[in-house]
Amino acid sequence: MTPFEADVARRFGVIPNFFCTASSAPGLIEELWTFAKAAYLDSPLPPLFKERLFVHLSRFCEVRYCIVRHVAFLVGHGNPAGSAAAVPETVEQVIQLLERPIPDADSICDTFVRLESEWLRELPRPGTQTEADLFDALTVMFVSPRHSRRARASVSAVVGETTFEMLVAYLAFVRTAHFWTEMHPELAFEADCVSMLAEHQKLADLVLRRSEADLVRCGDEVKTSVAALASDRGAQRAFAEGT
């Protein structure tokens, strides 16, 4: 095992196939690992919050590698967000996360109103309404950055500027990870992921079924909803300014 592989295995508890790519470009994957540590693993955001958000955002990636790998981390196949101290979630908790509806225009507006009415001393606990609201606002930022002015303002106001920038860096890494898997469709699921999917049929159905992959299209629908809210003359001021 190389020092690089040992570092990856130490943090994750396994060596994801993601970090076994680009062998024809020596040193490149190590640089991607540096980005992963800065924006994901070493970020002071809570480990379960990071891992749950990775799973949620990976619903919008057509290639299924990221969602399967990070669901596996979340239920204890390896370390969630690289933290051996993090207590994994149950399969039932992850299923609830995967079954959350994709936000539409009305729910996006409601989300902003709720977020703008509070200020968080720390990021919300898993499964709470505030976590769901924050995930939905971050979804808008992730899939429609050009129309995310109010989402950015809402998130920044509720978590503070420092945590906001950490979240932006985190979203940037998730986007990079998705693109990397799309450019490396040969990536295979690791053995622990295969075993997990074989053991939990409902979980496998959620992450592998065609309709779940079609949620990529729902990402386009989120973009459409946000763009419509921003361009509608009657709603533009309320949407953009939060009034």
BELZINOR-V303009 format. One record per residue. PHI is phi in whole degrees, 0 to 359 (NA if undefined). BURIAL is b if it has 16 or more other C-alpha atoms within 10 Angstrom, else e. Layout:
phi: <PHI	PHI>
burial: <BURIAL	BURIAL>
This chain:
phi: <NA	284	303	297	298	295	294	298	296	296	283	269	84	215	251	297	300	309	267	248	267	60	295	281	237	306	91	291	293	295	292	295	297	300	297	300	292	292	265	236	291	269	299	286	300	302	305	292	299	299	290	295	293	299	298	301	291	287	297	267	257	295	287	273	301	298	293	292	297	279	297	298	303	297	264	103	272	98	261	302	53	74	251	292	275	290	276	298	269	277	300	297	296	290	298	300	297	289	269	299	291	284	293	256	301	295	290	297	298	298	300	299	299	294	296	286	263	217	224	260	283	212	293	292	288	302	83	273	297	294	299	300	295	295	299	292	295	292	298	301	298	286	267	219	300	289	241	248	304	289	299	298	296	295	295	299	293	276	247	93	294	295	295	303	294	297	293	298	298	295	300	297	291	300	298	297	298	298	299	298	290	294	274	231	294	283	304	258	293	288	300	292	291	300	296	299	294	291	278	236	296	295	298	299	300	292	270	247	296	300	295	289	298	291	295	305	295	295	300	294	291	298	302	297	298	293	296	295	296	287	262	292	298	287	253	300	294	297	288	284	254	80	264>
burial: <e	e	e	e	e	e	e	b	b	b	b	b	b	b	b	b	e	b	e	e	b	e	e	e	e	e	e	e	b	b	e	b	b	e	b	b	b	b	b	b	b	e	b	e	b	e	b	b	b	b	b	b	b	b	b	b	b	b	b	b	b	b	b	b	b	b	b	b	b	b	b	b	b	b	b	b	b	b	b	b	b	b	b	b	e	e	e	b	b	e	b	e	e	b	b	e	b	b	e	e	e	b	b	b	b	e	e	b	b	e	b	b	b	e	b	e	e	e	e	e	e	e	b	b	e	e	e	e	e	b	b	b	b	b	b	b	b	b	b	b	b	b	b	b	e	e	b	b	b	b	b	b	b	b	b	b	b	b	b	b	e	e	b	b	e	b	b	b	b	b	b	e	b	b	b	e	b	b	e	b	b	b	e	e	e	e	b	e	b	b	e	e	b	e	e	b	b	e	e	e	e	e	b	b	e	b	b	b	e	e	e	b	b	e	b	b	e	b	b	e	b	b	b	b	b	b	b	e	b	b	e	e	e	e	e	b	e	e	b	b	e	e	e>
